[in-house]
Amino acid sequence: MQKRSLDAARKVAADFGVQQACTTVDEVLAIEDLDAVIISSTPNMHFEQARAALERGLHVLIEKPMTFTAAEAAQLVDLASSRSLGFLISCPWHYTPHGVAARELIKAGALGQLKMISVLMTNFTHGLYRGLPWDQVFGDSAAFENAAPPYQEPGQTSYSNAAIAGGGQIYCQVSHAAAYLAFLTGQQPAEVFARFDRADTNVDVYDTLNIKLDDGTLVALASTGATMLTDRNYEVRVYGTEGMLFMELWKGVMTLHDSRGQVTSYDDLAEEEIYPMYAPANNLVDVALGDAVNGSPAELGLFAMQVIEAACRSDDTNANVRVAEL
């Protein structure tokens, strides 16, 4: 990874047609007529950088994991709200046609009263937690992330050092799944019981969480970054008193099973719709211009941080953790 320097900044600016080349947050925030910023640094920098941007009166899109703690996330959400600023969490799955339709079905009561949700989320992130060089992370797999080298490779400790990343799978990937629970249900987390296995790394690789939402819905969430390089899963099953909704987010599949035995299959998503990676940034621009509503509010990231912090504490103490006691 390139070190922060003016020469490196100038190269990035030239490559992307940007007028300003900056090496510090203060330089970025001093740009005149600035409307919005994206916080895509390593997680240990998110809170201070986002707070500075919000205090400057800017709309903000922040990468996940939102912060290190729920208290930091709550402080940022309150700050954005007090200044009527757009504040988004970068979760592309909140923008898929299936995600939007599923949320509307649940909100409209198509499933009846929610009772249970199961989530299995796996990804090819184990090599990152092991601190491998980028060209070794995915082996010989034709995984999506390996289809084209990134413009700038992450540092070898960006995911493997908890002081930088917060943790492993819980911060890197469960942050997605937890925010998706908030997106679908509109509920808040009440209790979390979790277990982690760190495998051969210094951070968590295999995570299991039992979550109780504030409306009583029970959630079983399992996630690992050490899935086989041949396939990955993001299966979500939402059970209610009147139906069950099944989604496979990595494959763009969704079906609704109702209590009368009828099955409604939704059109499979096109490949570019499955993970619309540019949707959060495009939405930030539209929010800043006043042309769209916030499709992925940072409150969803706060939900995720509450789950993450409670899960980490649960694994440390071998106890169930009430989110209200964080």
C-alpha positions in Angstrom: 0.0 0.0 0.0 1.3 3.5 -0.9 2.4 5.6 2.1 0.6 8.9 2.5 2.7 11.5 0.6 2.0 14.4 -1.7 3.5 12.6 -4.6 1.1 9.6 -4.0 -1.8 12.0 -3.6 -1.0 13.8 -6.8 -0.9 10.4 -8.7 -4.3 9.5 -7.3 -5.7 12.9 -8.3 -4.3 12.7 -11.8 -5.5 9.1 -12.3 -9.1 10.0 -11.3 -9.2 13.6 -12.7 -9.4 15.2 -9.3 -8.3 18.8 -9.0 -7.1 18.7 -5.4 -4.3 16.5 -4.0 -4.5 16.2 -0.2 -2.6 14.3 2.4 -4.5 15.2 5.5 -8.1 15.3 6.6 -7.8 19.0 7.4 -6.7 19.7 3.8 -9.7 17.8 2.5 -12.2 19.6 4.8 -10.7 23.0 3.8 -11.7 22.6 0.2 -14.2 25.3 -0.8 -17.7 24.4 -1.9 -17.3 20.9 -0.6 -20.7 19.3 -0.1 -20.1 15.7 0.9 -17.3 13.2 1.7 -16.8 9.4 1.7 -15.0 7.9 4.7 -13.3 4.8 3.4 -10.2 4.7 5.5 -9.3 1.8 7.9 -11.9 1.4 10.7 -9.7 2.9 13.4 -9.9 6.3 11.6 -13.7 6.3 10.9 -15.0 8.0 14.0 -12.6 11.0 14.1 -12.8 11.6 10.3 -16.6 11.3 10.2 -17.0 13.6 13.2 -14.7 16.2 11.6 -16.7 16.1 8.4 -20.1 16.3 10.1 -18.9 19.2 12.2 -17.9 20.9 9.0 -21.5 20.6 7.8 -20.9 17.9 5.2 -23.1 15.0 4.1 -21.2 11.8 4.8 -21.1 8.2 3.5 -19.1 6.0 5.9 -17.8 2.6 5.2 -18.6 -0.4 7.4 -17.7 -1.2 10.1 -19.1 2.3 11.1 -16.9 2.7 14.2 -15.2 0.7 16.9 -18.0 1.2 19.5 -21.7 1.7 19.6 -21.2 4.9 21.6 -19.1 6.4 18.9 -21.7 5.4 16.3 -24.5 7.0 18.3 -22.5 10.2 18.7 -22.1 10.5 14.9 -25.8 9.7 14.3 -26.8 12.4 16.8 -24.4 14.9 15.3 -25.7 14.4 11.8 -29.3 14.6 13.0 -28.7 17.8 14.9 -27.4 19.4 11.7 -29.9 17.9 9.3 -27.1 16.2 7.3 -27.4 13.1 5.1 -25.5 10.3 6.8 -25.2 7.0 5.0 -23.7 3.6 5.9 -22.1 1.9 2.9 -24.1 -1.3 2.5 -24.9 -2.0 -1.2 -27.4 -4.8 -0.4 -29.8 -2.1 0.9 -30.3 -1.0 -2.7 -31.1 -4.2 -4.4 -34.7 -4.7 -5.9 -35.0 -7.8 -3.7 -33.9 -6.0 -0.5 -36.4 -3.1 -1.1 -39.2 -5.6 -1.9 -38.5 -7.8 1.1 -38.5 -4.8 3.5 -41.9 -3.6 2.0 -43.4 -7.1 2.4 -42.3 -7.3 6.0 -43.6 -3.8 6.7 -46.9 -4.5 5.1 -47.4 -7.6 7.3 -47.2 -10.2 4.5 -45.4 -12.5 6.9 -47.6 -11.8 9.8 -45.8 -11.3 13.1 -42.1 -11.9 12.8 -40.9 -14.8 14.9 -37.5 -16.0 13.7 -34.7 -15.1 11.3 -31.8 -17.2 10.2 -28.8 -15.9 8.4 -25.8 -17.7 7.0 -23.2 -15.3 5.6 -19.8 -16.6 4.2 -17.1 -14.9 2.2 -13.5 -15.3 1.0 -11.9 -13.1 3.7 -9.8 -15.6 5.6 -6.6 -14.6 3.8 -7.1 -11.0 4.9 -7.4 -12.1 8.5 -4.2 -14.1 8.1 -2.4 -11.0 6.8 -1.5 -12.5 3.5 -0.4 -10.3 0.5 -3.3 -9.4 -1.8 -2.1 -11.7 -4.6 -2.4 -14.7 -2.2 -5.7 -13.9 -0.4 -7.9 -15.7 -2.9 -5.5 -18.3 -4.1 -6.2 -19.4 -7.6 -10.0 -18.8 -7.2 -11.8 -16.7 -9.8 -13.6 -15.0 -6.9 -15.2 -11.7 -7.8 -12.7 -9.7 -5.7 -9.9 -11.3 -7.6 -11.3 -10.5 -11.0 -9.5 -7.2 -11.2 -6.7 -6.0 -8.9 -7.8 -3.1 -6.7 -6.4 0.4 -7.5 -4.7 0.4 -4.1 -4.1 -2.9 -2.2 -5.0 -2.9 1.5 -2.2 -3.1 4.0 -1.4 -6.6 5.2 -2.4 -5.5 8.8 -5.6 -3.6 7.7 -7.7 -6.7 8.4 -5.5 -8.8 10.6 -4.7 -6.3 13.4 -7.7 -5.6 15.7 -6.2 -2.3 16.7 -6.8 -1.2 13.1 -9.8 -3.3 12.0 -11.6 -3.6 15.3 -11.7 -7.4 14.8 -12.1 -10.0 12.1 -15.3 -11.4 10.7 -17.5 -9.6 13.3 -16.4 -6.2 12.2 -15.6 -6.9 8.5 -18.7 -9.0 7.5 -21.2 -9.3 10.3 -21.4 -5.5 10.1 -23.2 -6.1 6.7 -25.5 -8.8 8.0 -26.4 -7.0 11.2 -27.2 -3.8 9.3 -29.4 -5.9 7.0 -31.4 -7.1 9.9 -32.2 -3.5 10.8 -32.9 -2.7 7.2 -35.4 -5.5 6.8 -37.2 -5.4 10.2 -37.0 -1.7 11.4 -36.3 -3.2 14.9 -33.6 -2.6 17.5 -31.3 -5.3 19.0 -32.2 -6.2 22.6 -29.8 -9.1 23.6 -26.9 -10.9 22.1 -25.1 -14.2 22.9 -22.1 -15.0 20.8 -19.2 -17.4 20.3 -16.1 -16.8 18.1 -13.4 -19.1 16.8 -10.1 -17.4 15.8 -8.7 -20.4 13.9 -5.1 -19.6 13.1 -5.3 -15.8 13.3 -5.4 -13.0 15.9 -9.0 -12.1 15.0 -12.3 -13.9 14.8 -12.9 -16.1 11.8 -15.9 -18.2 12.7 -18.8 -16.4 14.4 -22.2 -17.5 15.7 -24.6 -15.1 17.3 -28.0 -15.5 18.9 -29.8 -12.2 18.8 -33.2 -11.1 20.3 -34.8 -8.0 18.7 -36.8 -5.6 20.7 -40.1 -7.0 19.3 -39.1 -10.5 20.5 -37.9 -11.8 17.1 -35.2 -14.4 17.5 -32.2 -14.3 15.2 -29.6 -17.0 14.5 -26.6 -15.6 12.6 -23.6 -17.6 11.5 -20.8 -16.2 9.5 -17.2 -17.1 8.5 -14.6 -15.7 6.2 -13.1 -19.2 5.8 -15.5 -20.7 3.4 -14.2 -22.8 0.5 -13.1 -20.7 -2.5 -15.6 -22.5 -4.7 -18.7 -20.9 -3.2 -20.0 -18.4 -0.7 -23.4 -18.0 0.9 -25.7 -15.2 2.1 -28.9 -17.0 2.9 -31.6 -15.1 4.8 -34.8 -16.8 6.0 -37.4 -14.7 7.7 -40.2 -16.6 9.5 -43.5 -15.0 10.5 -46.8 -16.3 11.6 -48.2 -16.1 8.1 -45.3 -16.9 5.9 -41.6 -17.3 5.2 -39.3 -15.3 3.0 -36.2 -16.9 1.6 -33.3 -14.9 0.0 -29.9 -15.8 -1.3 -28.2 -12.5 -1.7 -25.0 -13.7 -3.4 -27.1 -15.4 -6.0 -29.9 -12.9 -6.4 -32.7 -15.3 -5.5 -35.9 -14.6 -3.5 -39.1 -16.6 -2.8 -42.1 -16.0 -0.6 -43.9 -19.0 1.0 -47.3 -18.2 2.6 -49.4 -20.0 5.1 -51.8 -21.2 2.4 -49.0 -23.2 0.7 -48.5 -20.7 -2.2 -45.0 -19.9 -3.3 -44.2 -16.6 -5.1 -40.8 -16.6 -6.9 -39.4 -13.2 -7.7 -37.3 -12.6 -10.9 -33.7 -13.5 -10.3 -31.5 -10.4 -10.1 -29.1 -9.6 -13.0 -25.5 -10.0 -12.1 -25.0 -6.2 -11.8 -28.0 -6.0 -9.5 -26.7 -8.6 -6.9 -24.1 -6.3 -5.3 -24.6 -2.7 -6.6 -21.3 -1.5 -5.2 -21.7 2.0 -6.5 -25.3 2.5 -5.2 -24.3 4.1 -1.8 -22.0 6.6 -3.4 -24.5 7.5 -6.1 -27.2 7.9 -3.3 -24.8 10.2 -1.4 -24.6 12.5 -4.4 -28.4 12.5 -4.8 -29.0 13.1 -1.1 -26.5 16.0 -1.1 -28.3 17.5 -4.1 -31.7 17.0 -2.4 -32.9 14.7 -5.2 -33.3 11.5 -3.2 -34.0 10.0 0.2 -31.3 8.2 2.2 -31.5 4.6 1.2 -29.1 3.3 3.8 -29.2 5.5 6.9 -26.3 5.4 9.4 -28.8 4.4 12.0 -28.5 0.9 10.4 -24.8 1.1 11.1 -25.5 2.0 14.7 -27.7 -1.1 15.0 -24.8 -3.2 13.6 -22.3 -1.6 16.0 -24.6 -2.4 19.0 -24.7 -6.1 17.8 -21.0 -6.2 17.2 -20.0 -4.7 20.6 -22.5 -6.9 22.4 -21.2 -10.0 20.6 -17.6 -9.2 21.4 -18.4 -8.7 25.1 -20.5 -11.9 25.1 -17.6 -13.9 23.7 -15.2 -12.3 26.2 -17.5 -13.0 29.2 -19.3 -16.2 28.1 -22.6 -14.4 29.0 -25.7 -13.1 27.4 -25.4 -9.3 26.9 -28.2 -6.8 27.0 -27.6 -4.1 24.5 -29.1 -1.5 26.8 -26.3 -2.2 29.3 -23.5 -1.4 26.8 
